[in-house]
Amino acid sequence: MNEKHRITVNLLKLFDLAIVVFAYAITTFSIVKVEDRISLMQFLSIRTRVANLVLFSVGLLICHIVFQLCGLYRSRRLSAFRVEIVDVMKAMTIDMAFWIVLASLFSIRMLTMQFAVFFWIASTLFLVLGRFAIRRLAAYFRAQGKDLRYMLILGTNSRAMEFARRLSASPERGYRLLGFVDDEWPGMGELKNEGFQIVSNYAGLAEYLRRNIVDEVAIYLPFGSFYKHSFEVASLCEQHGITMRFNSDVFGLKTTRWRAEEFEGDQYIATYTGSNEIWPRFAKRALDVAGASIALFCFSPVLLAAAIAIKVDSPGPVFFLQERIGVNKRRFKIFKFRTMIPNAEKMMSALETYNEVTGPVFKIKNDPRITPIGKLLRRSSIDELPQLLNVLRGDMSLVGPRPLPVRDYEGFSEDWQRRRFSVKPGITCLWQVNGRSGITFDQWMLLDLQYMDEWSLWLDCKILAKTIPAVLRGSGAA
């Protein structure tokens, strides 16, 4: 990081903290004005105890650390503004949680739920507006030729050209495309037709870097056939101190994300699907524990009534325990109310020819093994309620792809379908609120993958809200 960039980042940190202090003051004045009906001058004349100043300073220090950890001060030239908004909201949510902890530890009476909500809204709004103003100011200066970064692209394949088009279409990002580096090959016609320039071949790259201003090099070389070139270019960029950008999709993967990791001094790139960030996963687990605990308490009379009805209706245990496939193929025992006669699983082979659904799953609308009370439990989805215990144990989540029996998993014919097992299974998901057994197996799998690719805590809340009316309607239940 050069001195100019370091000064800019430090000024941005001070700017953010000033916004937080301003939002805190606005929130405090608004609450006090409503409750005590005092003027602004009276508010400014209020004396503050030293202990409160110390606590407030600690709160600002925590705020600064959280903002750092949430990546608010990394380069945002190539990222969309909506990504920055999400990061600001995430940082303020985590910071607000710390403020609430401080308030509970030191009995700060002023920090009520009303204060917390108002402060979160004010600080988030001001931070977002501040970041927007900074982006507009930066775009203005870059349009005047200030704060520019000179980019060189290695490779002339379709991905390299698409990157160049997007870069050229966004001058406000402050990048100037120097051109491409590649040896002559038949596919260069399209590149030259679009007006892009070849500034060097691989043999002349070292000399080009010595004699031209190059801030960044984007490498779009095929991983296998051009490994030697990639190695030589990386070594040259390291020697010149030039920033390198690698397209993470070196293997042509469509949905995989990646992150940088370190292990005992060595740097690695780890790929993953779905969300792998600590705080969203922690929030999802907190929602699972809280939701399952509340649901078990609220439905305890229903659970007791169902258990009694099962014992009266037919001989056998109240609960049905079955081995299911969990996250990354881990097996666990799922809890359900028993809705079939004893030894029902042993009868399945004789009923295979009556299977009414596509794919490896097994379902019969009028299954002769289901008991009279079992039909009612299934229609109302009460038989699924004991899975709340699996949620508390950590085997399942409230929302996630349904855990399938071992028999069904072994019938999978496509590997792309097995990606659904890379996340924790759940009681409900998009499949349950979009027709359940009324949709085909492939549609079910696609809905599970859609959930994984679009996952957010808000999506979980929406699915849970839609599950209740779906259950009441008995949509697709069998």
ZABA-70075 format. One record per residue (C-alpha): residue in one letter; y, x, z. Coordinates in steps of 0.1 Angstrom, whole numbers, plus 5000, padded with zeros to 4 digits. Layout:
aYXZ ...
***
This chain:
m500050005000 n503450154990 e506450155012 k508249874993 h505149644995 r504749735032 i508349635040 t507949315020 v504849215039 n506549295073 l509549075063 l507148795054 k505448825088 l508848795106 f509748505083 d506548315092 l507048375129 a510648265127 i509547935110 v506947885138 v509647935164 f511947695146 a509247435143 y508547475180 a512247425188 i512547125166 t509446965181 t510547035217 f514046895210 s512646585194 i510246505222 v512846575249 k515546375231 v513346075229 e512046095265 d515246215283 r517946115258 i519946445259 s522246595233 l521646915214 m524147105235 q522446995267 f519147095252 l520347445243 s521747495278 i518347435295 r517147745313 t513647885306 r511548055332 v510248405326 a506648285329 n507148035300 l508748315279 v505648535285 l503348255275 f505348175244 s505248545234 v501448545239 g501348235217 l503348405190 l501148715191 i498048485187 c499748315158 h500448655141 i496848755145 v495448425132 f497748445101 q496548795094 l492848695097 c493348395075 g494648625047 l498248495045 y499548835037 r497248945009 s498548954974 r498948604959 r499948694924 l496848564908 s496048274932 a497147914927 f499747774951 r497247504962 v494947784975 e497847914996 i498547575010 v494947535021 d495147875038 v498347785056 m496847455068 k493747635080 a495747905098 m497947655116 t494947445126 i493247745142 d496547855158 m497047505171 a493647515187 f494647835206 w497947675217 i495947385232 v493647625250 l496647805264 a498047475275 s494847375293 l494447715310 f498047735323 s498647355328 i501547335303 r502446965306 m504746955277 l502047035252 t500646685248 m498646555219 q501846405205 f503546735208 a500546915191 v500446675162 f504246695156 f504347075159 w501347115135 i503046885109 a506447055113 s505247415112 t502747355083 l505447175063 f508047445069 l505547725061 v504447565029 l508147505018 g508947865027 r506047995007 f507047774978 a510647914979 i509348264980 r507148204950 r510148054930 l512348354940 a509648604930 a509148424897 y512948444890 f513048814897 r509848874876 a511448684847 q514348934850 g511949224846 k511649314884 d508449364904 l506249384873 r502549504873 y501249664841 m497649554833 l495049714810 i491849524801 l488649704794 g486349514770 t487049264742 n484448994749 s485248624753 r485748654791 a488148934786 m490148744761 e490248424782 f491548634811 a494248784788 r495248434776 r495648304812 l497648614822 s499948584792 a500448204799 s501748284834 p504748524832 e505848414867 r502948614881 g504748934870 y501949084849 r502649264816 l499549304794 l499449654779 g496449574757 f492749624755 v490449934756 d487249924735 d485450094706 e485449924672 w482849644669 p482449344646 g483649094672 m487249234673 g488449004645 e489348704668 l491248934693 k493449084665 n494048734650 e495548624684 g497948914684 f496349114711 q496449494707 i493849764711 v495650054728 s492850304731 n489050354727 y486950484756 a487150844745 g490950834747 l491250634779 a491750934802 e494651054781 y496150704779 l496150684817 r497851014820 r500750924797 n501350554804 i502350334833 v499250144844 d499149954877 e495849774873 v492749784852 a490649464847 i487049554838 y485149304816 l482349524804 p478749394801 f476949514832 g473749654816 s474749814783 f478049944795 y477250074829 k478050434819 h481450334806 s482150134838 f481250424859 e483550664840 v486450414841 a486050354878 s486150724884 l489250764863 c491050474881 e490150624915 q491550964905 h494850804893 g495050564922 i495050254899 t493949914912 m490649794896 r489749424891 f486149334884 n485048994872 s482448894899 d480548694872 v478749014859 f475448824857 g476748514841 l476348304873 k478047964872 t478447844908 t478048164929 r480948304950 w481248654963 r482848844991 a483249215000 e481349355029 e480849685046 f477749835062 e477950165080 g480650295057 d479150165024 q480849885005 y478849584991 i479549264972 a477648974986 t477148654966 y476648314981 t476747944972 g478547674991 s480947755020 n480148065040 e483348095060 i483048105098 w485647855108 p484647565084 r480947625095 f482047615132 a484047295126 k481047135108 r478747225137 a481247095162 l481446765143 d477646745142 v477246795180 a480146555189 g479046295164 a475346305173 s476046295210 i478445995207 a475945815183 l473045865206 f475045725235 c476345425216 f472945345200 s470845405231 p470145025236 v469145005199 l466845305203 l465245155234 a464744815218 a463244975186 a460745185207 i459544875226 a459244675194 i457144955178 k454744965207 v454344585208 d453944555170 s451144805164 p449045065181 g450145425178 p453045655189 v456645545189 f457845855170 f456645995137 l456946375135 q456546525101 e457046885088 r460046905065 i461747185045 g465047295060 v467647555052 n466247845030 k462747685031 r462447705070 r460147435082 f460847205111 k459546885126 i461746585118 f461946285143 k461745935130 f460645605144 r457145525132 t457245255106 m453645275092 i450145235105 p448445535121 n446945785096 a449245655068 e449646005054 k445846035048 m446045715026 m448745865003 s446346024978 a444845684971 l448245534964 e449645804942 t449145594910 y451445324924 n454445564928 e457545384915 v460045674914 t460445974891 g460046334901 p457846474929 v458946224956 f456745934966 k457945584972 i456545234968 k458744934973 n456044714990 d454044995006 p450944835022 r451045095050 i454344975065 t454144765096 p456144435100 i458644585124 g458644895102 k460144695073 l462944585095 l463644935108 r463645075073 r465844805059 s468444865087 s467945245086 i467245235124 d464145445118 e466445735109 l468345735142 p466045975161 q467146245136 l470246275157 l468046485180 n467346715151 v471146745146 l471646845183 r468847095180 g470447255149 d467647175124 m469846925106 s473546825101 l475046475100 v475846535063 g473746735039 p470946705013 r468046505027 p465146715041 l462046665020 p458346675030 v456346985021 r454346774996 d457546674977 y458947034977 e455747174962 g456146924933 f459547064922 s459347194886 e462847334882 d464347624902 w467947494899 q466847194920 r465847434948 r469447544955 r469747234976 f467647415002 s470247685007 v472247465031 k471247285062 p469746935054 g471446625067 i470946255077 t473246135049 c474746265017 l476146154984 w472746024974 q472745775003 v476145634995 n475445614957 g472445394954 r469745584974 s466345504959 g468045314930 i468845644912 t466645894894 f465346214910 d467446434887 q470546234895 w469746274932 m469446654928 l472746674909 l474446474936 d473146724962 l474447014942 q477746844937 y478046794974 m477347174980 d479947284953 e482647044965 w481947075003 s484747035028 l485046885062 w487046605047 l484246525023 d481846505052 c484146255070 k484346045038 i480546035033 l480045935070 a482645655066 k480845535034 t477445555050 i478045275075 p478744995049 a475945135027 v473545095056 l474844745065 r474244645029 g470844805029 s471644964995 g468545114980 a466645115013 a462845095010 
***
